[in-house]
Amino acid sequence: MNDLLTKYDEWLNDDSEVAALVLRQWLVPVEGRDAVIFPPTYAKPERVKEEDWLGYNIDRFSDGTSVCQIDSVGSQANRIEPIFKRTSYSSLVPQITIRAGGKEINLLDAGQRAADAIVRFSTLADELRSAFKTWQDDGNAEPLAKIAPTSIVFGSWDSRDTQAKIPRVLSSVIRAFSVEVLHRSAQYIPPIDYVAENLVDAPTDGNAQKRLSELGFSHAPAPWTHGGVIAKGEIRRDAKLNLVAIRTLGTGSNGNPLKLRRYIFGLALVGLTAPQDFNLREGCQLVLDQGNPSECSLVRFNGSREEFKLSHKDALCYAQEAAKDFGVGQNKTGEFSLESAKKQLAKTKEDRKAGQRKSTATSAEATSDQQQTSGGNNNG
């Protein structure tokens, strides 16, 4: 067996004392360090007053400091995962696609991964459900790794069916520290006075005036809306590759947990080291801070840290070897089942929950009987 494939086995074995690989990258706006950037906006929580809500996720502390979420864990995962569609990486994972209507959706683009409705109501649903149950009941992640390995790397929760939870192996988030919030105002002015030119009727009340503004036939003011933030402190990406989560991955009695763990670790390494363009949204384009180089550390249970250096090219080489040794699952194409979707939509919320509880109880009983007669599976 080649040295590259076994290079990280010490970290993947059950008795390892390694907790994680952690990466920190410092970022700056493309316009310059003191430029305004636009965080993502969210719907107002019910408990927050309208006048207090700008749409940004900002936490303020008693010492006057603040932290603003620039790109969430979920958003980062959805940016990284689709790289496995690219030519350089596509052979590392099975390419699973679902035909729905006139479109073809790659599982790598599905927000909830293997638990997404696009596959739960497709001809691949039974296979995915079985894979989730095998993990949930036996700790055997091999079936899921054969059809949806990135659902292990980036985590998934089959919240609408089996309730199986796959912990994230790779997580990443971008935050800005000590932010100052800005506002902006705008005013649309139509090119001509449509009412004065008798092109539209004059508004008779406030609602009519509002309709004219909405259609662009009248002035449309937009005063004092969210105008971005300025980060007085740093902007930082924090990423973690959780080796404890990898070591929870087992196989059936005839499987090899180490081959599985190498494969998932290789995919996670590729995701961790893959270059990002950090063009997050309109008004928020970031680049690496050349004055503050990135740091990657190996962290052990005792809290000790040591520098870890690995190029993306080397990570890809390892992932390719691990994928070859494990055996990448086959590419598959499924069809969205309109009949299955309609059947579920016709049920009440209570009926769906009752069905989930019944399914979970039946599975638990079957697992208990199996373990009593066979001694259970090897969970690695």
Secondary structure, DSSP 8 states (H G I E B T S, - for coil): --HHHHTTHHHHSTT--EEEEEEEEEEEETT-TT--B--------TTS-GGG--S--EEE-TTS-EEEEEE-HHHHHHHHGGGGGSTTTGGGS--EEEEETTEEEEGGG-TTGGGSHHHHTBTTHHHHHHHHHHHHHH-B-HHHHHH-THHHHS-EE-TTTT--EE--SEEEEEEEESEEEEEEEEEE--SS-TTTTTSS----SHHHHHHHHHTTSS-EEEEEEEEEEEESS-EEEEEEEEHHHHHT-B--TTS-HHHHHHHHHHHHHHHHHS----EEETTEEEEE-TTS--EEEEEETTS-EEE----HHHHHHHHHHHHHHH-----EEEEB-HHHHHHHHTS-HHHHHHHHHHHHHHHHHHHHHHHHHH------
